Amino acid sequence: MANAEGGKEPINEQAVANMYASMRSELNQIYSKITELEMEVSEHTLVINAIQPLDQSRRCYRMIGGVLVERTIKEVLPAVQRNKDGLEEVVARLNEALEKKKKEITEFEAKYKIRIRKADAEVKDESGRKEGSAQGVLVGPAGGSE
């Protein structure tokens, strides 16, 4: 894949379409991973906020590699904080990769003059039919006569 993008030009329209679809797929995978890791960060934050005010010698349980182990809050809190910090760092790197991939896709679209027909058609259809009702404000049920 890297050789096809960097060194060789696509042979025909189908090759360009395949490369574009592959790039969009990679972009979606990055989005999914960022979302997943952000959820993990929020879970770690909830755990930290829940156990921080408690007595440091109090027992707590932590799942490590599928095994539930008994520790004290004093032992667990720094580990959970380190994990959260590591996850935040990975999310930041993935956001950088996301921006690079977006830029790469934009350049690819410009180079091969790629436009997504379906999105263009929907925009034209919607703007023609729903112009009066699509004002950006919802006030009660749709279809009201004014």
ChimeraX attribute file (.defattr): number of C-alpha atoms within 10 A of each C-alpha:
attribute: neighborCount
match mode: 1-to-1
recipient: residues
	/A:1	9
	/A:2	7
	/A:3	8
	/A:4	11
	/A:5	12
	/A:6	8
	/A:7	9
	/A:8	9
	/A:9	11
	/A:10	14
	/A:11	8
	/A:12	8
	/A:13	10
	/A:14	10
	/A:15	13
	/A:16	18
	/A:17	14
	/A:18	12
	/A:19	18
	/A:20	17
	/A:21	12
	/A:22	13
	/A:23	18
	/A:24	15
	/A:25	12
	/A:26	14
	/A:27	18
	/A:28	13
	/A:29	13
	/A:30	18
	/A:31	14
	/A:32	12
	/A:33	14
	/A:34	21
	/A:35	13
	/A:36	12
	/A:37	17
	/A:38	17
	/A:39	12
	/A:40	16
	/A:41	20
	/A:42	12
	/A:43	13
	/A:44	19
	/A:45	14
	/A:46	11
	/A:47	14
	/A:48	18
	/A:49	12
	/A:50	10
	/A:51	16
	/A:52	12
	/A:53	8
	/A:54	11
	/A:55	11
	/A:56	15
	/A:57	11
	/A:58	11
	/A:59	13
	/A:60	16
	/A:61	13
	/A:62	15
	/A:63	9
	/A:64	8
	/A:65	7
	/A:66	7
	/A:67	9
	/A:68	10
	/A:69	11
	/A:70	12
	/A:71	14
	/A:72	15
	/A:73	21
	/A:74	17
	/A:75	13
	/A:76	18
	/A:77	18
	/A:78	12
	/A:79	12
	/A:80	16
	/A:81	16
	/A:82	12
	/A:83	15
	/A:84	21
	/A:85	14
	/A:86	13
	/A:87	18
	/A:88	17
	/A:89	12
	/A:90	16
	/A:91	20
	/A:92	13
	/A:93	13
	/A:94	17
	/A:95	15
	/A:96	12
	/A:97	14
	/A:98	19
	/A:99	13
	/A:100	13
	/A:101	17
	/A:102	15
	/A:103	12
	/A:104	13
	/A:105	18
	/A:106	13
	/A:107	13
	/A:108	17
	/A:109	15
	/A:110	11
	/A:111	9
	/A:112	12
	/A:113	9
	/A:114	15
	/A:115	10
	/A:116	8
	/A:117	9
	/A:118	8
	/A:119	10
	/A:120	10
	/A:121	11
	/A:122	11
	/A:123	11
	/A:124	10
	/A:125	12
	/A:126	11
	/A:127	12
	/A:128	10
	/A:129	10
	/A:130	10
	/A:131	10
	/A:132	8
	/A:133	12
	/A:134	11
	/A:135	8
	/A:136	6
	/A:137	7
	/A:138	9
	/A:139	7
	/A:140	7
	/A:141	6
	/A:142	8
	/A:143	7
	/A:144	8
	/A:145	4
	/A:146	3
